[in-house]
Amino acid sequence: MEKPGEMTTLTRVLEKLHERDYDHELKMSDHGRMQSPDRQKIYNPEDLTIIKTYRFEGESDPSDSSILYILEDKDGDKSYILDAYGVYSSHEEAGFDEFIQKIRVEDREDQLLFAKL
């Protein structure tokens, strides 16, 4: 049974992030760095911190398994990266996994972002 406010689906988390204007998705550039097209920013791993990770398991189809990284840059701007698990990864760019592994992780409950999600 789902508890009130519990995040159970990727769609629900993305909707809540969008409501709070945390809807800047980062994508891997051709140069092996992350970029935010709507903010005109390009990032190296040391420019970012993963502040929250959500993992979603597909109940009937393993290809539905995904991971959502909520990030903060050194200026305090928040964004996200969305990917599928393992062999179903939606990122074919060389270096994506290595880039993610180099980002500092500080898993925290950001009061503005996660309050009453």
Summary of the structure (lengths in Angstrom):
residues: 117
radius of gyration: 14.3
end to end distance: 16.9
largest distance: 44.9
contacts: 287
relative contact order: 0.22
helix: 26%
strand: 30%
